[in-house]
């Protein structure tokens, strides 16, 4: 089992992007991720679930969709302010 590090994750993501380019996948339409998973698993020796996540992320990045981020404002959350009389 490989160690899960940022470098390994970046390497898998780079391989996923290269796979999309090598297979000339049309990202404007729905992408058949399941067909691409075995190639990425063989190339990077990662788990199939990991391959699915990285391929989906590579497709979203290629489309220019915003990546999910942590933090930021959440309207309506937190404690309400108690007004002083």
ABEGO torsion letter per residue (X at the ends): XBBBBAAAAAAAAAAAAAAAAAAGBBAABBBBAAAAAAAAAAAAGBBAAAAAAAAAAAAAAAAGBBBBBBEEBBBGBEBBBBBBX
